[in-house]
Amino acid sequence: MRIVIAGAHGKIGRHLGAMLVERGDAVLGLIRNPDHADDLRADGVQPRLADLERLDAAALADLLSDVDAAVFAAGAGPGSGASRKDTVDRAASALLADACERAGVRRFLQVSSMGTTRPNPPDVDPVFGAYLDAKRAAEQDLRPRSLDWTILRPGRLTDDPPTGRVALAASVDRAEVTRADVAAVLLALLDEPAAARRALELVNGEIPIPEAVRAALR
């Protein structure tokens, strides 16, 4: 398969790209910063400059002509303000979905966040609230599209070593999850037809990832 990853130089994107390359897939990594290209090449990922805050859907679709599936793992990141939560976490996801529809790429995985299924707490930090609002809106944009989408909502992300064990279901108790384990679950969901049009929450737990994926998709 040929997979495109938006946010390919992010921490989840780097893990996922390396996993896909290791299993023999071709990976196109969308990046905004040209200084990140060599890192992706070292992972075996083909870098492609594509600023998702500036491109239009037609131009992005031209980059996806030979792609089988797309993963949206981009995010404005720590230190960004509320406005970039909207332009990246919401608008860039919608842009990639638009481009996939234009290019005939049906499989689409979106990395969202736990907390999008309920209103923000009244005491939420304003920037984190904007992040949740953006992720919530990105999910709402994706759901009615004629794509084979899967929404994955991780808990609080950590850079700890992968455990290979998770809790994965439509709803799970809030907890932490390593970015490497998020990538491994994305990899497992990518080829699962039963994952299409499903939204799942993910945290670290006790169940090995292959078993957790099978159970969540029954």
N, C-alpha and C positions, 0 to 999 in steps of 0.2 A: 504494500500500500504506500501511497504518498500522502503524508499528513502535513498540514500547515498549523503552526503554533503561533498565535498572537501573544506577545509577551514572552518570547522564546528565551530571552536572557534573564528573566525573572527566576526566582528560586524554584518554583514549581516547574516552570518551563524548561529550565536546564536539566532537572532530574528527568522529566518526561522525554525530552529530546534524546538524551543519552540512552534511555531504556528502549525507545523506539528504534534507534540506530542499532542497538545491540541485538534486537530480534530480527533485524534485516529490513526494516522499513526505510524509505527515503523521507527525509524531514526537511521541510522548508520553514525556516525560522524568521518571523517578522520582527524587526528591531527598528527603533527610532534613532539610536546612537550608533554611528559607524564604528566607534571605538570598540563596540562589543562583537564585531564580526569575527575576529580571530578566535575569541573564546568559543563561539559556536562551531567554527571550522574544526577546532581541536576536539569537539564532541562528535564530529562527523555530521553536523547539521549544516545545511546550506543556508547562509544568511541572506536576507533580502531586506533592503532599506524600505520601510513603509511606515510613515508617520500617520497613525490612525486618527490623530487629531487634525490632520490637514488633507488627507486623501479623500476623494469621493468614491462612491461605490463602484462606478464603472472602471476607474483606474485600478482599484483593488481587485476587482473581478478578473482583470487581464492577467494578474499574477497567479490566479487560481485555476487556470485552464486545464491543468493536468492533475489536480488534487482530488483525492478520494474522501477526505474527512478534514474537519477543522476543529481546533481546540482554542477556546478563548480563555487564556490564563493571564491576560494583561491586567494591570492595576496601576493607579496613580502612585501608590507606594507611600511609605512613611514620610512625613514632612510636607506632603502636598496639601493644599487647601481644599475647601469645599467645592470650588468651581471645577478643579481638575478631577475630583471624584465623579462629577457628572460627565465631563468630556471624555474621560477614559473608561471608568467602570460601567457607565451606561452607554454613552454615545458610540464608543469604539466597538462595543459588543454588537450594537445594532448595525453599525457599518459593516462589520464582518459578516453578520447574518445576511444583510442586503447583498453583499458581494457573492456570498455562497449561493444565494437564490439565482442571481444573474448567471453564475458560472456553472450551475447544475450540480453543486456539491451538496448532497443531502445530509450527510452525517455531521452533527455539530454538537460538541461538548462545551458547556459553559461552566466555568468555575465561579460560583457565587459565594454566599456566606450564610451561616446560621444566623437567625434573627430576622430574616426577610419575611417570615410567615406571620408575623405579628407586628403591631405598631411599635415604634421606638419607645423606650422608657422615657418618662418625662425628664429625668435627670441625665439623659445621655449627653456625652460630650458633643458639641455641635459638629465638629468635623467627622467624628465617627458616625453621627447620625446622618450626615450627608452621604457618607460611604454606604450605609445601609439603604438609604433612599435610592442611591444610584443602582445598587445591586438588585433591589426590589423592582425598580423600573426596567432594568435589563431583562429580568425574568419575565415581566409582563409583556415586554416587546417580543420575546422569543416564543412564548407559548402558542400564539395563534398562527405562527408561520408554518408553511408546508415543508418543514425540515424534520429529519429524524433526530430531534434534539434530546439531550440529556442534561439536566441541571444538577450539579454536585455542589452541596453546601457544606464546606468544612467548618469545624469548630475553630478555636483559637490556634493559629498556626505557630509551630516551633521549628527550629533548625536542629533538633535532636536527631540522633541516628534513627533510621527506620526500624520499626518493630515488626512489620509484616502482619500485625494483628489489629483489627479494627472493629468498630460497631458501625454498621451501615444499614440504614432503613429510611423510610419516609420521615420518621421523626425519632431522634435519639436525644438522650440527656446531654446538655452542653458540657464539653470538656475540650482538652487539647488534642491536636493531631499533628504529626510531623509532616513537613512539606514533601519529604520523600515518600511517605505512605499515601499522601494525596495523589502524587504522580502515579504510583503503582496501581491505585484504584482507577484512575483515569485510563490507564493502559488496559486494565481488565475490562472496563466498561465499553471501550472503543469498539470492540468487535462483537458485542452482545446485541443481537436484534431486540431482545426483550427489554433492553435499557432505553429504547426509543420512547420519547414522550413521558419520561419518568423524572421526578425530582427526588433526590436522595440526600440525607444528611449523613455526615461522616465525622467520627472521632476515633481516637485510638481505643482499643478494647481487647477482647480476649480471643476473637475468632480469626483464623488465618484468612488473608484477603481472598483467595479463590473461593473458599467456603462462604465467606460473608457476601460476596457478590452473587453467588448462586442463590443463597437464601433470600437476599433482598429482591431478586428478580422473579421469584416464584409467582 
